[in-house]
Amino acid sequence: MQHLKLHHLDTLDHNGQTIYVEGPISADQLRSFEMHTQLDAFRKPKEQFDALVEISGLPEGRIIIAHDGKTLLGYVTFHYPDELERWSEAGMKDLLELGAIEVADDYRGLGLGSRMIRIAFEDGQLESYIIFTTEYYWHWDLKGSGLSVWEYRRMMERLMKTVDMVWYATDDPEICSHPANCLMVRMGEDVPLASREQFDRIRFVRRFMY
């Protein structure tokens, strides 16, 4: 499958500082930045930066970033699902995971998350894909945000709905392990019926229970 990647750039002013939101970017472009020390939600900043570089080099990998010209302030990742998860079992070439989204603490509340996600969908470049994200409460910054688990869940739902991602039911054990966890999905307009049906079979492995 050919993976169309159309670069887009947006800017905003924050207290006299220009912040750039752009992508998808290449591994070489990404290496020119340093990682903000507050980008540590998933792993240590240096380790996460190395993971972003690796993803950006994948044929299907997409990294959208927010930066000030030299420092990475936020990022969104898109890639094929992890081979250890059920979502990869069918080997679907038109199924991409929105795997991680993070914004440095000092830059939250500026709408960078929604800007990065929207840029990923510009010019219909993801209309041939099913895009999904798995939201797990243990990845959420409940302490730093001061939000309850349900308030954070609603915030994430609002964020994903900016690109028309909606809640989908599933019997995935990890998602079902806590009521705040959820699966959100966007079906591209050009996704064939066969892929939609295949994704439904992945969502419900134990369909006889429903």
Secondary structure, DSSP 8 states (H G I E B T S, - for coil): -------EEEEEEETTEEEEEEES--HHHHTTSEE-TT--SSS-HHHHHHHHHHHHTSSS-EEEEEESSSEEEEEEEEE---TTSGGGTT--TTEEEEEEEEE-GGGTTSSHHHHHHHHHTGGGTTTTSEEEEEE-GGGS-HHHH---HHHHHHHHHHHHHTTT-EEE----HHHHTSTT-EEEEEE-TT--HHHHHHHHHHH-TTGGG-
